[in-house]
């Protein structure tokens, strides 16, 4: 009996503490109320995006979402929580314009966070998923203390911040999910003891460690499901992500597929003439230099392609890897890829953090657009390649397989592969096609990608997000 009383007292203390914190936060919020010209309280909308200056597909979603909301809700106040302390507000906005050709029409306030290191993967050599998720709560608390919004939108995948802003901040909360923090595919990789970038060989070779990791992943999946279900509005970027989030969060009535905005019109503006027999062929990859993008597979597959060619033919082929680097880890990854290309004797050109116009030029000159990420959540780079008129060769999984590289009006729009040999074989097949055959595929692909345009995204994003403004 005394033990039960102690438990009851502890529970009451915790509830009291949480209630007290919420009252204090609400008082803090009232002290910072902003008024419109007509004297009404301004709605404060905050986006949680610690790496808003990274220049990847997730950042394009952020800027397009902000642009859409700024046009629709002109009297609201918009905030971005970011950890990019090394850049000014002006530099961040200029980078968004330079990389994505997006210019915001109204003022957005940036709140710079000091504790971003708590969500860095390098900080947690073990139990990385749990470490980063708990670290996001610390970073989220800092954000909440600096600004208590009315509407909170996690646009980068930090689901553990959702209950913090909902229950302590008293906010209406929404999220845009690019990639589930954990998925049933990740569970199956551990269960089957397959080595991948998130499942080390020393674990796969040890049945006990594999079993313990599976238990850890299953427990984490339960936690992830609970925090995600706190969201009032859930937007996901593809059919693949939708299926996994539905399985984990179980909120079908609040979950919407909103394809990410791809700047297809800018790429469609590239003139697509009848292809002449080219002297040289470039194979271009577009994607951030992250481990899951599997750039090493591209280099190894390209080596196998070169092995099929004569010395004269190989001199006419080049592989170009284009991508953004967010931090030192990404920079180191590029250095390792350069070292790999030298070891394999494969000529590779690296273009890091290049301006938008340079990206456009590279794609307009390319013959093949290459993508190798297993279970890519969507694949903005895949869409950009198709819109620019390259022939896409993507991984036979995830978003590219389910949503993008699909027949359009019964006609072929691109190719899929899943191994070094199959990538090399399909690249060889594409290069052996006649200019007329390649042109037909390029035209089909271009017509198919209009469903991924900025305007389509804005319409669908606003339709889902309006429930947060009611």
PyMOL commands that set and color helices and strands:
alter all, ss='L'
color gray80, all
select helices_A, chain A and resi 2-31+57-72+89-100+116-119+121-123+128-146+159-168+184-191+201-204+207-228+239-249+252-254+264-268+291-293+295-307+311-314+328-344+356-365+380-388+398-404+420-432+435-452+454-469
alter helices_A, ss='H'
color red, helices_A
select strands_A, chain A and resi 44-48+77-82+109-112+151-154+172-177+233-236+255-257+281-286+317-323+348-352+368-370+391-395+415-417
alter strands_A, ss='S'
color yellow, strands_A
deselect
rebuild
show_as cartoon
